[in-house]
Amino acid sequence: MADKAQVQEAIKTQGEVVRKLKSEKASKEQIDEEVAKLLQLKAQLGGDEGKHAFVLKTAKGTRDYNPKQMAIREKVFNIIISCFKRHGAETIDTPVFELKETLTGKYGEDSKLIYDLKDQGGELLSLRYDLTVPFARYLAMHKITNIKRYHIAKVYRRDNPAMTRGRYREFYQCDFDIAGQYDAMIPDAECLKIVYEILSELDLGEFRIKVNDRRILDGMFAVCGVPDEKFRTICSTVDKLDKMAWEDVKKEMVNEKGLSEEIADRIGEYVSMQGGKDLAERLLQDPKLSQSKQACAGLTDMKQLFSYLELFQVTDKVVFDLSLARGLDYYTGVIYEAVLSQTVPAPVSTPTEQNGADEAGVSVGSVAGGGRYDGLVGMFDPKGRKVPCVGVSMGIERIFSILETKAELSSEKVRTTETQVLVASAQKNLLEERLKLTTELWNAGIKAEVLYKKNPKLLSQLQHCEETGIPLVAILGEQELKDGVVKLRNVASREEVDVPRADLVDEVKKRTL
Amino acid sequence: MADKAQVQEAIKTQGEVVRKLKSEKASKEQIDEEVAKLLQLKAQLGGDEGKHAFVLKTAKGTRDYNPKQMAIREKVFNIIISCFKRHGAETIDTPVFELKETLTGKYGEDSKLIYDLKDQGGELLSLRYDLTVPFARYLAMHKITNIKRYHIAKVYRRDNPAMTRGRYREFYQCDFDIAGQYDAMIPDAECLKIVYEILSELDLGEFRIKVNDRRILDGMFAVCGVPDEKFRTICSTVDKLDKMAWEDVKKEMVNEKGLSEEIADRIGEYVSMQGGKDLAERLLQDPKLSQSKQACAGLTDMKQLFSYLELFQVTDKVVFDLSLARGLDYYTGVIYEAVLSQTVPAPVSTPTEQNGADEAGVSVGSVAGGGRYDGLVGMFDPKGRKVPCVGVSMGIERIFSILETKAELSSEKVRTTETQVLVASAQKNLLEERLKLTTELWNAGIKAEVLYKKNPKLLSQLQHCEETGIPLVAILGEQELKDGVVKLRNVASREEVDVPRADLVDEVKKRTL
């Protein structure tokens, strides 16, 4: 624990930071953050000064999931996992943190968003930023040269959650990847088939899957006259085309990235192109682009990809789009991104969601993305041995938001338990009998509840069923005990029937199939 | 990135640390850790010096889960979650990190094991140490006064994984808790019923559940003459009785904690007692212990607890054991811990497990623990409103180890995928036909795979089935295509039968029920 005088000094300094921000009319977000820091310092004092300063919140950019949200999450995961299993995938898990150096140099400009752990005398650690780099580390470390695996876990990014709506600093990724030396574009096509199946089954409305290839982009930059060293940064600028108009993207290229207007205009012509297999064929004849070996390799593979996509029956949603760039450094071939067409209504904000997302009609945008990264595993292998990989990552949080909003707007109640029957009594002093019957049900595998009161009112027992959606009540009374029966009540219809105690398990099973 | 000269300076210093440890013959563990730090520093230089110093490993005390381990993990989780759902529990989730102050002052001496995040200009954060404190924070923050919830997630402790065998720094907890104002001991008894059900169903051999009560311990300390301010620290010492002989525990009480021999001996008499309801009844008549109001309250509740446990049919495994203390500060009433009786064979070590656990015959010890903590939520509520809580946490990693070892020793192969059928061909140039048929199967919900090769050999296709346990192969050839059939082969029996293509889905379903 820090020295008291030190803490008091820190409180003073922090107080000045807050005052300065307020006087400068900084954003509410920024001020709140600094105030929270101040309150935390005060709390460290532990005395009266700190007592009322306790901040009852989750960390910035994170949230709790309540049981309703968890029920929706479980449903989404079940659909996704079923699809991954249908395609023969295994699953693995890796630790939430990695050695800091494992993540170093993999994310380009985004590296600044990585969470580091405090040096508490040991290794330098960072929270994982995605599941792809840990996967590559896993392959290299365990010397695995081929695997088809999925991995569902949380990743961490110190993004500004208020600025990027619907985004959190802690969020789930659902990744499916195929590692191994295979014939071109077959695994790549399967990844797209998977995105297609999942988005169809989740019933999120219309969607499109944009496809491009890093080699086509690089070839295009080369024939347009972009200097080699600017490929990556121009790529980042092109990536903004889904949020910015071409005119603004061009401005950034010329004013910030130092391209000539002429070069930018040449790029502009290409990145406006969209199509399918036909476009790939046409561009293979393009007098400029066909000069680039790289572009030709990419275009030939793109043709091949589309022919497999036809066999997989998914071409109705897939578009070859030359403006798709994707930010991450590690892609080497095909890249893709799925976007929803619909604009979803804004979620009803709960007390948990202190940050943003309260504007009407948020466009959800990208819900899946991925591509080929043939060089990443080699970065980890001591001998630089490469393992070709292609994969896709589902952006699950956005899908959760949509389905949560849907659930809120619908009249259907989301159940958060699976309880089949409540064991109840109308009379006093029957707690022991209720517990005995509940035990019988549990031991037979029936999902059963009993209220933790000695003498609960029948009404409050029935209310508990109404509130939580329990469909059946098994009611015990002196008479039922004497007769060796249980009164089984259907909560919705209020019908009651006496069931011999020995038949109760079967009867509950039959009625809650 | 740190300044190069700074890093070089740090490398020099760290080099000396390593040399010193080696000259002092420090533990391999300790030296390895410092060497890893040195290599990381070297890697920061990025130049030739760092190039070959890259450390390919997971963070100390953590491990990857491979597909086989995941298959076992999934099985264990399914059993546990089914049990929680059978008892009507909802589930929630909370972020992996909390504000640092949320965890402050909750774990007593163990607080030093908390992982802090680096201050990167924002809130001060720590990784969660357990799921109980975040649960209490959740209840207070969302003003929830009653809930029955489970939470399965990883927690983080900077323990020394080499010293405490079978323990990791990142590990799963499976928590079940009941919050709310209820009649005494009913929810407490249900928690024990749950431990009983899960340990029975996991089939881990004999086990016992020890039960005690903090009020009984405190009352006992008081009547033995322990000064109030030493209750907690003596409690910690008593907690060591499962690993140390009484003589050594007594020594610690007298020499380190400053109790008189006489007081220690009085404690020694009590903590050797074990029994059931009868012991609680006897102690209620104990001339000394009955002087303590606290002890009497605890003993009366213990009697009540056992009467509910009889109704739940679990008393054959539950022991009232006065030596059970449990380390954490926040318990206020009943406490319990489940221990396995068997000694399990040492796990066959995999390349991942660099740390320890390679001695033969490791005693697994505690696999579940919990108790009542009525004060914890009040520590978070701005007005100090209390929410009584009782819960149990399953120590899943130890259970994983046992089942992993069992699986390794057994001849039965663990399948890591659920694929029902491989689509194959014996002839060349049938890739398109294979992809078409696979699409038909996927679209019908069949779990199907196809090799990503244009012309794979039939033998390698069959081998893939043998290796991964796929039971069926659907073989396509020119003749089959002409006849509109598929040759369906049973991998185990090698039987083959021609199935009309239109019937294939049903046939696969029928054979893989």
Interface residues (C-beta under 8 A of the other chain):
Chain A: E33 A36 K37 Q40 A43 Q44 H52 F54 V55 L56 K57 T58 A59 K60 T62 R63 D64 Y65 N66 P67 M70 R73 E74 K85 R86 H87 G88 A89 E90 T91 I92 D93 T94 P95 V96 F97 E98 L99 K100 E101 T104 Y115 D116 L117 K118 D119 Q120 G122 E123 L124 L125 L127 R137 Y138 A140 M141 H142 I147 R149 K154 Y156 R158 E170 I178 G180 Y182 D183 I186 P187 E190 K193 E197 Y308 L311 F312 Q313 P351 T352 F380 P382 T416 T417 E418 T419 L431 E432 L435 K436 T439 W442 N443 G445 I446 K447 A448 E449 Y452 K453 K454
Chain B: E33 A36 K37 Q40 A43 Q44 H52 F54 V55 L56 K57 T58 A59 K60 T62 R63 D64 Y65 N66 P67 M70 R73 E74 K85 R86 H87 G88 A89 E90 T91 I92 D93 T94 P95 V96 F97 E98 L99 K100 E101 T104 Y115 D116 L117 K118 D119 Q120 G122 E123 L124 L125 L127 R137 Y138 A140 M141 H142 I147 R149 K154 Y156 R158 E170 I178 G180 Y182 D183 I186 P187 E190 K193 E197 Y308 L311 F312 Q313 P351 T352 F380 P382 T416 T417 E418 T419 L431 E432 L435 K436 T439 W442 N443 G445 I446 K447 A448 E449 Y452 K453 K454
